[in-house]
């Protein structure tokens, strides 16, 4: 497994996806409440909007990704997350209370669109990269990347939030853009037969 540089690069990118995407956005509730004066009720609405949008668009997005470039989808995911982080930064800098909550809700919905791009792309790509006899090990290491990202994100983001709350979001945006560039760079190294999501042909 460790000799597969493409897989290791994908795994490293996933650590960034989790750390700077999911885990940094998990810091939004304390940021919203403590820095922007958003009530707990509005924090709940912010994440309700995120969840409902995922439920509504996950299947259509998965269908739309058939036949599309996998790494381009992951790059777009990171661009959307960078945009969401910038929206949070603007809301925290310029607004407070309910106005800030509505901006943060918009950010989490942009973030949700990005989330729906990962499921149909990353895990199937891991499966396609793995030889049959090593597939379990590939998935085990891929799962460890989620754990590593879950540790790294709060370890860096938490202290940064405590030091300067507004610094979290531009930092996250920059790292997401770097991750997007990494996705496109990795795409050029992948075998051509795994670069696109399979497209199901209609049965005739």
C-alpha positions as CSV (number, residue, x, y, z in Angstrom):
1,X,0.0,0.0,0.0
2,X,2.7,2.5,0.9
3,X,4.4,2.0,-2.5
4,X,1.3,3.4,-4.2
5,X,2.1,7.1,-4.4
6,X,-1.1,8.1,-6.0
7,X,-3.1,6.6,-3.2
8,X,-0.9,8.1,-0.6
9,X,-1.4,11.5,-2.2
10,X,-5.1,11.1,-2.2
11,X,-5.0,10.0,1.4
12,X,-3.0,13.0,2.4
13,X,-5.4,15.3,0.5
14,X,-8.3,13.7,2.4
15,X,-6.6,14.6,5.7
16,X,-6.8,18.2,4.5
17,X,-10.4,17.8,3.4
18,X,-11.4,16.6,6.8
19,X,-9.2,18.9,8.9
20,X,-9.9,22.2,7.0
21,X,-13.4,21.4,5.8
22,X,-15.4,19.4,8.2
23,X,-13.5,20.1,11.4
24,X,-12.9,23.8,10.9
25,X,-16.6,24.3,10.0
26,X,-17.4,22.5,13.2
27,X,-16.0,25.6,14.9
28,X,-18.7,27.8,13.4
29,X,-21.2,27.4,16.3
30,X,-18.8,28.8,19.0
31,X,-17.6,31.4,16.6
32,X,-21.1,32.5,15.7
33,X,-22.2,32.6,19.4
34,X,-19.2,34.1,21.0
35,X,-18.0,36.4,18.3
36,X,-21.1,37.4,16.3
37,X,-23.7,37.2,19.0
38,X,-25.8,34.5,17.3
39,X,-28.3,32.8,19.6
40,X,-28.3,29.0,20.2
41,X,-31.6,28.8,18.3
42,X,-30.2,30.4,15.2
43,X,-27.1,28.1,15.4
44,X,-29.6,25.2,15.2
45,X,-31.3,26.7,12.2
46,X,-27.9,27.2,10.5
47,X,-27.1,23.5,10.7
48,X,-30.6,22.5,9.9
49,X,-30.3,24.3,6.6
50,X,-27.1,22.5,5.9
51,X,-28.6,19.1,6.6
52,X,-31.8,19.6,4.7
53,X,-29.9,20.8,1.6
54,X,-27.7,17.7,1.6
55,X,-30.8,15.5,1.8
56,X,-32.4,17.3,-1.1
57,X,-29.4,17.5,-3.5
58,X,-27.2,14.4,-2.7
59,X,-28.9,12.1,-5.2
60,X,-29.2,14.6,-8.0
61,X,-25.6,15.6,-7.5
62,X,-24.5,12.0,-7.6
63,X,-26.3,11.5,-10.8
64,X,-24.8,14.6,-12.3
65,X,-21.3,13.4,-11.5
66,X,-21.6,10.3,-13.6
67,X,-19.0,10.4,-16.3
68,X,-17.4,13.4,-14.8
69,X,-13.7,13.9,-13.7
70,X,-13.4,12.8,-10.1
71,X,-10.5,15.0,-9.1
72,X,-12.1,18.0,-10.7
73,X,-15.2,17.4,-8.5
74,X,-13.0,17.2,-5.4
75,X,-11.2,20.4,-6.5
76,X,-14.6,22.1,-6.9
77,X,-15.6,20.9,-3.5
78,X,-12.6,22.7,-2.0
79,X,-13.3,25.9,-4.0
80,X,-16.8,25.9,-2.6
81,X,-15.5,25.4,0.9
82,X,-13.1,28.2,0.4
83,X,-16.0,30.4,-0.7
84,X,-18.0,29.3,2.4
85,X,-15.1,30.3,4.7
86,X,-14.9,33.7,3.0
87,X,-18.7,34.2,3.6
88,X,-18.3,33.3,7.3
89,X,-15.4,35.8,7.5
90,X,-17.5,38.5,5.9
91,X,-20.5,37.8,8.2
92,X,-18.4,37.7,11.3
93,X,-16.5,40.9,10.4
94,X,-19.5,43.0,9.3
95,X,-22.6,41.7,11.0
96,X,-23.9,40.3,14.3
97,X,-27.0,38.6,15.7
98,X,-29.7,37.5,13.2
99,X,-28.1,39.2,10.2
100,X,-24.8,37.3,10.9
101,X,-26.8,34.1,11.4
102,X,-28.4,34.4,7.9
103,X,-25.0,34.9,6.3
104,X,-23.6,31.9,8.2
105,X,-26.6,29.9,7.0
106,X,-25.7,30.8,3.4
107,X,-22.1,29.7,4.1
108,X,-23.2,26.3,5.5
109,X,-25.4,25.7,2.4
110,X,-22.5,26.5,0.1
111,X,-20.5,24.1,2.3
112,X,-23.3,21.5,1.9
113,X,-23.0,21.5,-1.9
114,X,-19.3,20.8,-1.5
115,X,-20.0,17.9,0.9
116,X,-22.2,16.2,-1.7
117,X,-19.3,16.1,-4.2
118,X,-17.1,14.0,-2.0
119,X,-19.2,10.9,-1.4
120,X,-19.6,9.8,-5.0
121,X,-15.9,10.5,-5.8
122,X,-13.4,9.8,-3.2
123,X,-14.3,6.4,-1.7
124,X,-15.1,4.9,-5.2
125,X,-11.7,6.2,-6.4
126,X,-10.0,4.4,-3.5
127,X,-11.7,1.2,-4.5
128,X,-10.6,1.6,-8.1
129,X,-7.0,2.3,-7.1
130,X,-6.8,-0.7,-4.8
131,X,-5.7,-4.1,-6.2
132,X,-8.3,-6.8,-5.2
133,X,-6.0,-8.5,-2.7
134,X,-5.2,-5.2,-0.9
135,X,-8.6,-3.5,-1.0
136,X,-9.2,-3.9,2.7
137,X,-5.8,-2.3,3.6
138,X,-6.5,0.6,1.2
139,X,-9.8,1.3,2.8
140,X,-8.3,0.9,6.3
141,X,-5.7,3.5,5.6
142,X,-8.3,5.8,3.9
143,X,-10.4,5.5,7.1
144,X,-7.4,6.5,9.1
145,X,-7.1,9.7,7.1
146,X,-10.5,10.7,8.4
147,X,-9.3,10.1,11.9
148,X,-6.1,12.0,11.3
149,X,-8.0,15.0,9.9
150,X,-10.4,14.9,12.8
151,X,-7.4,15.2,15.2
152,X,-5.5,17.8,13.1
153,X,-8.4,20.2,12.5
154,X,-9.4,20.9,16.1
155,X,-5.7,20.8,17.2
156,X,-4.9,23.7,14.9
157,X,-8.3,25.4,14.5
158,X,-9.2,25.5,18.2
159,X,-6.2,27.5,19.3
160,X,-6.4,29.7,16.3
161,X,-10.0,30.4,17.1
162,X,-9.0,31.3,20.6
163,X,-6.2,33.5,19.5
164,X,-7.9,35.4,16.7
165,X,-11.4,34.2,15.6
166,X,-11.3,35.9,12.3
167,X,-8.0,34.4,11.3
168,X,-9.6,30.9,11.1
169,X,-11.6,31.5,8.0
170,X,-9.1,33.1,5.6
171,X,-6.6,30.4,6.7
172,X,-9.1,27.7,5.9
173,X,-9.9,29.3,2.5
174,X,-6.2,29.4,1.5
175,X,-5.7,25.8,2.5
176,X,-8.8,24.7,0.7
177,X,-7.5,26.4,-2.5
178,X,-4.2,24.7,-2.1
179,X,-6.0,21.4,-1.7
180,X,-8.0,22.1,-4.9
181,X,-4.7,22.7,-6.8
182,X,-3.4,19.5,-5.3
183,X,-6.4,17.6,-6.6
184,X,-5.8,18.8,-10.2
185,X,-2.1,18.0,-9.9
186,X,-2.9,14.5,-8.7
187,X,-5.3,14.0,-11.6
188,X,-2.5,14.1,-14.1
189,X,-0.8,11.2,-12.4
190,X,-3.8,8.9,-12.1
191,X,-4.4,6.0,-14.5
192,X,-6.8,7.2,-17.2
193,X,-9.3,4.4,-16.4
194,X,-10.0,5.7,-12.9
195,X,-10.2,9.5,-13.4
196,X,-13.9,9.6,-14.2
197,X,-17.0,8.4,-12.3
198,X,-18.5,5.5,-14.1
199,X,-21.6,6.4,-16.2
200,X,-24.4,3.9,-16.1
201,X,-25.8,3.3,-19.6
202,X,-29.6,2.8,-19.9
203,X,-30.7,-0.8,-20.3
204,X,-32.4,-1.3,-23.7
